[in-house]
Amino acid sequence: MPDTISDIHALRVFVCDPAGEILAREQDANTFIGAAWEHQAALIAIPVTRLTDDFFRLSTRLAGEVTQKFINYNLRLAIVGDISRWLADSKALRDFVYEANNGQSIWFVADFAELERRLSQQAA
């Protein structure tokens, strides 16, 4: 499945292919941001398969650097997929995900259906 564009509840979403390029370093975020901008997307949905384990190890600072970059460029980010194995190993990550999911800029969702529900609630 290639990267796609979806309009979900009046929001343009760039949905990344689960099998595409891996976001392994903070600089890799530029590729994702550029693709989203190219398609005038306001939110980018990145499957967990596109992230390294280091993203979920907060001690590496990768998640913080990447999410801050998305915020700085005014681009919302949804991490899509099951992250339970990483959550089980880290209270700090659980706290990070909890705080992110209570905001508007960064969300961690189990699947695209959950992303659509959250966007629906926001549009109402």
ZIDAGI-V840393 format. One record per backbone hydrogen bond with DSSP energy under -1.0 kcal/mol. NH is the residue of the N-H (numbers start at 1). CO is the residue of the C=O. E is the energy in kcal/mol with one decimal. If there is no record, write none. Layout:
# ZIDAGI-V840393
nh = <NH;NH>
co = <CO;CO>
e = <E;E>
This chain:
# ZIDAGI-V840393
nh = <4;6;8;11;13;14;15;16;20;23;24;28;29;30;32;33;34;35;36;37;38;39;40;41;42;43;44;45;46;48;50;51;52;55;56;60;61;65;66;67;68;69;70;71;72;73;74;75;76;77;78;79;80;81;87;88;90;94;95;96;97;98;99;100;101;103;107;109;115;116;117;118;119;120;121;122;123;124>
co = <15;13;11;8;6;43;4;45;17;50;22;25;26;27;28;29;30;31;32;33;34;35;37;36;12;12;76;14;78;80;47;48;23;52;53;57;58;61;62;63;64;65;66;67;68;69;71;70;42;105;44;107;46;109;83;84;87;90;91;92;93;94;95;96;97;100;77;79;111;112;113;114;115;116;117;118;119;120>
e = <-2.6;-2.7;-2.8;-1.1;-3.5;-2.9;-3.0;-2.7;-1.6;-3.8;-1.1;-1.2;-1.3;-1.4;-1.1;-2.8;-2.8;-2.0;-2.3;-2.7;-2.4;-1.2;-1.9;-2.8;-2.5;-1.5;-2.3;-3.0;-2.9;-2.4;-2.3;-1.8;-1.1;-1.2;-1.1;-2.3;-1.5;-2.5;-2.8;-2.8;-2.1;-1.7;-2.1;-2.2;-2.9;-1.7;-1.9;-2.7;-2.4;-2.9;-2.7;-3.1;-2.4;-2.8;-2.3;-2.4;-1.0;-2.0;-2.6;-2.4;-2.9;-2.4;-2.6;-2.6;-2.8;-1.7;-2.5;-2.8;-1.6;-2.6;-2.3;-2.5;-2.4;-2.3;-2.5;-1.8;-2.0;-1.3>
